[in-house]
Amino acid sequence: MHRYALKGFLAVDDAVQLTARIVSHMTSAYEGFGLHLGDGFLEFGEGRAVINPQSDGMMFFVGANDFLTGYGIRTLIEASVVAILPSREVCIEWDQAENQPLEAAASRFGAGRR
């Protein structure tokens, strides 16, 4: 289990399509950060992320072994969202994911298995 866990939400209408575009952008743009696709996760060595489309938007889950890695992954997600949605005002609402292991959250929401 990761020491630092964050969850975020972005309200969008076309969440399934945008999730696929964001994951594609991240895997190509951030390969130098050690990013690769794991078993439904975006793996970053000392952390991982899950992006799940919902009916009213996208849920983001970030888990990391240290503070800097967690917030670094969060920043890469935000940068990718802005790159994919340059004409929209983007506001991802982030919060601590207290007592919510990333693996449990990912399996409950179908961790990227599209």
Rosetta constraint file for C-alpha pairs under 8 A:
AtomPair CA 1 CA 101 HARMONIC 6.21 0.50
AtomPair CA 1 CA 102 HARMONIC 7.46 0.50
AtomPair CA 2 CA 47 HARMONIC 7.50 0.50
AtomPair CA 2 CA 63 HARMONIC 5.40 0.50
AtomPair CA 2 CA 64 HARMONIC 5.08 0.50
AtomPair CA 2 CA 65 HARMONIC 5.09 0.50
AtomPair CA 2 CA 101 HARMONIC 7.25 0.50
AtomPair CA 2 CA 102 HARMONIC 7.59 0.50
AtomPair CA 3 CA 63 HARMONIC 7.31 0.50
AtomPair CA 3 CA 64 HARMONIC 6.17 0.50
AtomPair CA 3 CA 65 HARMONIC 5.10 0.50
AtomPair CA 3 CA 66 HARMONIC 6.53 0.50
AtomPair CA 4 CA 62 HARMONIC 7.96 0.50
AtomPair CA 4 CA 63 HARMONIC 5.61 0.50
AtomPair CA 4 CA 64 HARMONIC 5.20 0.50
AtomPair CA 4 CA 65 HARMONIC 6.16 0.50
AtomPair CA 4 CA 66 HARMONIC 6.25 0.50
AtomPair CA 4 CA 67 HARMONIC 6.31 0.50
AtomPair CA 4 CA 70 HARMONIC 6.42 0.50
AtomPair CA 5 CA 61 HARMONIC 7.26 0.50
AtomPair CA 5 CA 62 HARMONIC 5.54 0.50
AtomPair CA 5 CA 63 HARMONIC 4.39 0.50
AtomPair CA 5 CA 64 HARMONIC 6.51 0.50
AtomPair CA 5 CA 70 HARMONIC 7.22 0.50
AtomPair CA 5 CA 96 HARMONIC 6.02 0.50
AtomPair CA 5 CA 97 HARMONIC 5.10 0.50
AtomPair CA 5 CA 98 HARMONIC 7.01 0.50
AtomPair CA 5 CA 100 HARMONIC 7.66 0.50
AtomPair CA 5 CA 101 HARMONIC 7.49 0.50
AtomPair CA 5 CA 102 HARMONIC 7.17 0.50
AtomPair CA 6 CA 60 HARMONIC 7.94 0.50
AtomPair CA 6 CA 61 HARMONIC 5.77 0.50
AtomPair CA 6 CA 62 HARMONIC 5.05 0.50
AtomPair CA 6 CA 63 HARMONIC 6.49 0.50
AtomPair CA 6 CA 70 HARMONIC 7.57 0.50
AtomPair CA 6 CA 94 HARMONIC 6.76 0.50
AtomPair CA 6 CA 95 HARMONIC 5.74 0.50
AtomPair CA 6 CA 96 HARMONIC 4.55 0.50
AtomPair CA 6 CA 97 HARMONIC 4.81 0.50
AtomPair CA 7 CA 59 HARMONIC 7.15 0.50
AtomPair CA 7 CA 60 HARMONIC 5.39 0.50
AtomPair CA 7 CA 61 HARMONIC 4.50 0.50
AtomPair CA 7 CA 62 HARMONIC 6.31 0.50
AtomPair CA 7 CA 94 HARMONIC 5.63 0.50
AtomPair CA 7 CA 95 HARMONIC 5.47 0.50
AtomPair CA 7 CA 96 HARMONIC 6.12 0.50
AtomPair CA 7 CA 97 HARMONIC 5.44 0.50
AtomPair CA 8 CA 59 HARMONIC 5.71 0.50
AtomPair CA 8 CA 60 HARMONIC 4.79 0.50
AtomPair CA 8 CA 61 HARMONIC 6.50 0.50
AtomPair CA 8 CA 92 HARMONIC 6.07 0.50
AtomPair CA 8 CA 93 HARMONIC 5.21 0.50
AtomPair CA 8 CA 94 HARMONIC 4.14 0.50
AtomPair CA 8 CA 95 HARMONIC 6.25 0.50
AtomPair CA 9 CA 57 HARMONIC 6.94 0.50
AtomPair CA 9 CA 58 HARMONIC 5.63 0.50
AtomPair CA 9 CA 59 HARMONIC 4.68 0.50
AtomPair CA 9 CA 60 HARMONIC 6.11 0.50
AtomPair CA 9 CA 92 HARMONIC 5.46 0.50
AtomPair CA 9 CA 93 HARMONIC 5.30 0.50
AtomPair CA 9 CA 94 HARMONIC 6.73 0.50
AtomPair CA 10 CA 57 HARMONIC 5.46 0.50
AtomPair CA 10 CA 58 HARMONIC 5.27 0.50
AtomPair CA 10 CA 59 HARMONIC 6.77 0.50
AtomPair CA 10 CA 90 HARMONIC 7.72 0.50
AtomPair CA 10 CA 91 HARMONIC 6.55 0.50
AtomPair CA 10 CA 92 HARMONIC 4.81 0.50
AtomPair CA 10 CA 93 HARMONIC 6.62 0.50
AtomPair CA 11 CA 56 HARMONIC 5.88 0.50
AtomPair CA 11 CA 57 HARMONIC 4.12 0.50
AtomPair CA 11 CA 58 HARMONIC 6.52 0.50
AtomPair CA 12 CA 56 HARMONIC 6.17 0.50
AtomPair CA 12 CA 57 HARMONIC 4.46 0.50
AtomPair CA 12 CA 58 HARMONIC 7.05 0.50
AtomPair CA 13 CA 55 HARMONIC 7.67 0.50
AtomPair CA 13 CA 56 HARMONIC 6.19 0.50
AtomPair CA 13 CA 57 HARMONIC 6.27 0.50
AtomPair CA 14 CA 18 HARMONIC 6.20 0.50
AtomPair CA 14 CA 57 HARMONIC 7.48 0.50
AtomPair CA 15 CA 19 HARMONIC 5.83 0.50
AtomPair CA 15 CA 53 HARMONIC 4.96 0.50
AtomPair CA 15 CA 54 HARMONIC 6.51 0.50
AtomPair CA 15 CA 55 HARMONIC 7.31 0.50
AtomPair CA 15 CA 56 HARMONIC 7.48 0.50
AtomPair CA 15 CA 57 HARMONIC 5.34 0.50
AtomPair CA 15 CA 58 HARMONIC 5.77 0.50
AtomPair CA 16 CA 20 HARMONIC 6.48 0.50
AtomPair CA 16 CA 53 HARMONIC 5.24 0.50
AtomPair CA 16 CA 54 HARMONIC 7.71 0.50
AtomPair CA 17 CA 21 HARMONIC 6.37 0.50
AtomPair CA 18 CA 22 HARMONIC 6.02 0.50
AtomPair CA 18 CA 84 HARMONIC 7.80 0.50
AtomPair CA 19 CA 23 HARMONIC 6.13 0.50
AtomPair CA 19 CA 51 HARMONIC 6.64 0.50
AtomPair CA 19 CA 52 HARMONIC 7.02 0.50
AtomPair CA 19 CA 53 HARMONIC 6.32 0.50
AtomPair CA 19 CA 58 HARMONIC 7.28 0.50
AtomPair CA 20 CA 24 HARMONIC 6.11 0.50
AtomPair CA 21 CA 25 HARMONIC 6.06 0.50
AtomPair CA 21 CA 84 HARMONIC 7.19 0.50
AtomPair CA 22 CA 26 HARMONIC 6.05 0.50
AtomPair CA 22 CA 80 HARMONIC 6.02 0.50
AtomPair CA 22 CA 81 HARMONIC 6.36 0.50
AtomPair CA 22 CA 84 HARMONIC 6.67 0.50
AtomPair CA 23 CA 27 HARMONIC 6.13 0.50
AtomPair CA 23 CA 51 HARMONIC 7.91 0.50
AtomPair CA 24 CA 28 HARMONIC 6.37 0.50
AtomPair CA 25 CA 29 HARMONIC 5.84 0.50
AtomPair CA 25 CA 80 HARMONIC 6.60 0.50
AtomPair CA 25 CA 84 HARMONIC 7.92 0.50
AtomPair CA 26 CA 30 HARMONIC 5.49 0.50
AtomPair CA 26 CA 31 HARMONIC 7.71 0.50
AtomPair CA 26 CA 76 HARMONIC 7.72 0.50
AtomPair CA 26 CA 77 HARMONIC 7.60 0.50
AtomPair CA 26 CA 80 HARMONIC 6.37 0.50
AtomPair CA 27 CA 31 HARMONIC 5.82 0.50
AtomPair CA 27 CA 35 HARMONIC 6.42 0.50
AtomPair CA 27 CA 36 HARMONIC 6.37 0.50
AtomPair CA 27 CA 37 HARMONIC 7.40 0.50
AtomPair CA 30 CA 34 HARMONIC 7.29 0.50
AtomPair CA 30 CA 35 HARMONIC 6.06 0.50
AtomPair CA 31 CA 35 HARMONIC 4.89 0.50
AtomPair CA 31 CA 36 HARMONIC 6.80 0.50
AtomPair CA 33 CA 44 HARMONIC 7.07 0.50
AtomPair CA 34 CA 43 HARMONIC 7.77 0.50
AtomPair CA 34 CA 44 HARMONIC 5.54 0.50
AtomPair CA 34 CA 45 HARMONIC 6.54 0.50
AtomPair CA 35 CA 42 HARMONIC 6.60 0.50
AtomPair CA 35 CA 43 HARMONIC 5.48 0.50
AtomPair CA 35 CA 44 HARMONIC 4.76 0.50
AtomPair CA 35 CA 45 HARMONIC 7.46 0.50
AtomPair CA 36 CA 42 HARMONIC 5.94 0.50
AtomPair CA 36 CA 43 HARMONIC 5.32 0.50
AtomPair CA 36 CA 44 HARMONIC 6.92 0.50
AtomPair CA 37 CA 41 HARMONIC 5.86 0.50
AtomPair CA 37 CA 42 HARMONIC 4.80 0.50
AtomPair CA 37 CA 43 HARMONIC 5.84 0.50
AtomPair CA 38 CA 42 HARMONIC 5.92 0.50
AtomPair CA 38 CA 43 HARMONIC 5.77 0.50
AtomPair CA 40 CA 50 HARMONIC 7.28 0.50
AtomPair CA 40 CA 106 HARMONIC 7.97 0.50
AtomPair CA 40 CA 111 HARMONIC 4.98 0.50
AtomPair CA 40 CA 112 HARMONIC 4.79 0.50
AtomPair CA 40 CA 113 HARMONIC 5.74 0.50
AtomPair CA 41 CA 48 HARMONIC 6.32 0.50
AtomPair CA 41 CA 49 HARMONIC 5.75 0.50
AtomPair CA 41 CA 50 HARMONIC 5.27 0.50
AtomPair CA 41 CA 111 HARMONIC 6.68 0.50
AtomPair CA 41 CA 112 HARMONIC 6.81 0.50
AtomPair CA 42 CA 48 HARMONIC 5.41 0.50
AtomPair CA 42 CA 49 HARMONIC 5.04 0.50
AtomPair CA 42 CA 50 HARMONIC 6.27 0.50
AtomPair CA 43 CA 47 HARMONIC 6.35 0.50
AtomPair CA 43 CA 48 HARMONIC 4.50 0.50
AtomPair CA 43 CA 49 HARMONIC 6.69 0.50
AtomPair CA 44 CA 48 HARMONIC 5.40 0.50
AtomPair CA 44 CA 73 HARMONIC 7.92 0.50
AtomPair CA 46 CA 64 HARMONIC 5.83 0.50
AtomPair CA 46 CA 65 HARMONIC 5.71 0.50
AtomPair CA 46 CA 66 HARMONIC 7.74 0.50
AtomPair CA 46 CA 69 HARMONIC 6.93 0.50
AtomPair CA 47 CA 62 HARMONIC 7.34 0.50
AtomPair CA 47 CA 63 HARMONIC 5.46 0.50
AtomPair CA 47 CA 64 HARMONIC 3.89 0.50
AtomPair CA 47 CA 65 HARMONIC 6.20 0.50
AtomPair CA 47 CA 69 HARMONIC 6.55 0.50
AtomPair CA 47 CA 70 HARMONIC 6.71 0.50
AtomPair CA 47 CA 73 HARMONIC 7.75 0.50
AtomPair CA 48 CA 62 HARMONIC 5.88 0.50
AtomPair CA 48 CA 63 HARMONIC 5.46 0.50
AtomPair CA 48 CA 64 HARMONIC 6.41 0.50
AtomPair CA 48 CA 73 HARMONIC 7.77 0.50
AtomPair CA 49 CA 60 HARMONIC 7.16 0.50
AtomPair CA 49 CA 61 HARMONIC 5.47 0.50
AtomPair CA 49 CA 62 HARMONIC 4.41 0.50
AtomPair CA 49 CA 63 HARMONIC 6.35 0.50
AtomPair CA 49 CA 73 HARMONIC 7.45 0.50
AtomPair CA 50 CA 60 HARMONIC 5.79 0.50
AtomPair CA 50 CA 61 HARMONIC 5.11 0.50
AtomPair CA 50 CA 62 HARMONIC 6.61 0.50
AtomPair CA 50 CA 106 HARMONIC 6.43 0.50
AtomPair CA 50 CA 111 HARMONIC 6.13 0.50
AtomPair CA 50 CA 112 HARMONIC 6.78 0.50
AtomPair CA 51 CA 58 HARMONIC 6.71 0.50
AtomPair CA 51 CA 59 HARMONIC 5.75 0.50
AtomPair CA 51 CA 60 HARMONIC 4.66 0.50
AtomPair CA 51 CA 61 HARMONIC 6.54 0.50
AtomPair CA 51 CA 111 HARMONIC 7.17 0.50
AtomPair CA 51 CA 112 HARMONIC 6.55 0.50
AtomPair CA 52 CA 58 HARMONIC 5.56 0.50
AtomPair CA 52 CA 59 HARMONIC 5.09 0.50
AtomPair CA 52 CA 60 HARMONIC 6.46 0.50
AtomPair CA 52 CA 109 HARMONIC 6.57 0.50
AtomPair CA 52 CA 110 HARMONIC 7.28 0.50
AtomPair CA 52 CA 111 HARMONIC 6.39 0.50
AtomPair CA 52 CA 112 HARMONIC 6.17 0.50
AtomPair CA 53 CA 57 HARMONIC 6.09 0.50
AtomPair CA 53 CA 58 HARMONIC 4.46 0.50
AtomPair CA 53 CA 59 HARMONIC 6.33 0.50
AtomPair CA 54 CA 58 HARMONIC 5.48 0.50
AtomPair CA 54 CA 59 HARMONIC 6.95 0.50
AtomPair CA 61 CA 97 HARMONIC 7.99 0.50
AtomPair CA 61 CA 102 HARMONIC 6.60 0.50
AtomPair CA 61 CA 105 HARMONIC 7.61 0.50
AtomPair CA 61 CA 106 HARMONIC 7.73 0.50
AtomPair CA 62 CA 70 HARMONIC 6.44 0.50
AtomPair CA 62 CA 73 HARMONIC 7.10 0.50
AtomPair CA 62 CA 74 HARMONIC 6.97 0.50
AtomPair CA 62 CA 102 HARMONIC 7.01 0.50
AtomPair CA 63 CA 70 HARMONIC 6.22 0.50
AtomPair CA 63 CA 101 HARMONIC 7.88 0.50
AtomPair CA 63 CA 102 HARMONIC 5.94 0.50
AtomPair CA 64 CA 69 HARMONIC 5.95 0.50
AtomPair CA 64 CA 70 HARMONIC 4.89 0.50
AtomPair CA 65 CA 69 HARMONIC 7.14 0.50
AtomPair CA 65 CA 70 HARMONIC 7.46 0.50
AtomPair CA 66 CA 70 HARMONIC 6.33 0.50
AtomPair CA 67 CA 71 HARMONIC 6.25 0.50
AtomPair CA 68 CA 72 HARMONIC 5.78 0.50
AtomPair CA 69 CA 73 HARMONIC 6.11 0.50
AtomPair CA 70 CA 74 HARMONIC 6.31 0.50
AtomPair CA 71 CA 75 HARMONIC 6.13 0.50
AtomPair CA 72 CA 76 HARMONIC 6.34 0.50
AtomPair CA 73 CA 77 HARMONIC 6.26 0.50
AtomPair CA 74 CA 78 HARMONIC 6.28 0.50
AtomPair CA 75 CA 79 HARMONIC 6.10 0.50
AtomPair CA 76 CA 80 HARMONIC 6.17 0.50
AtomPair CA 77 CA 81 HARMONIC 6.24 0.50
AtomPair CA 78 CA 82 HARMONIC 6.26 0.50
AtomPair CA 78 CA 92 HARMONIC 7.62 0.50
AtomPair CA 79 CA 83 HARMONIC 6.13 0.50
AtomPair CA 80 CA 84 HARMONIC 6.15 0.50
AtomPair CA 81 CA 85 HARMONIC 5.92 0.50
AtomPair CA 81 CA 90 HARMONIC 7.59 0.50
AtomPair CA 82 CA 86 HARMONIC 5.27 0.50
AtomPair CA 82 CA 88 HARMONIC 7.97 0.50
AtomPair CA 82 CA 90 HARMONIC 6.75 0.50
AtomPair CA 85 CA 90 HARMONIC 7.69 0.50
AtomPair CA 97 CA 101 HARMONIC 7.94 0.50
AtomPair CA 100 CA 104 HARMONIC 6.95 0.50
AtomPair CA 100 CA 105 HARMONIC 6.63 0.50
AtomPair CA 101 CA 105 HARMONIC 6.38 0.50
AtomPair CA 102 CA 106 HARMONIC 5.96 0.50
AtomPair CA 103 CA 107 HARMONIC 6.15 0.50
AtomPair CA 104 CA 108 HARMONIC 6.10 0.50
AtomPair CA 105 CA 109 HARMONIC 6.29 0.50
AtomPair CA 106 CA 110 HARMONIC 5.92 0.50
AtomPair CA 106 CA 111 HARMONIC 4.45 0.50
AtomPair CA 107 CA 111 HARMONIC 5.61 0.50
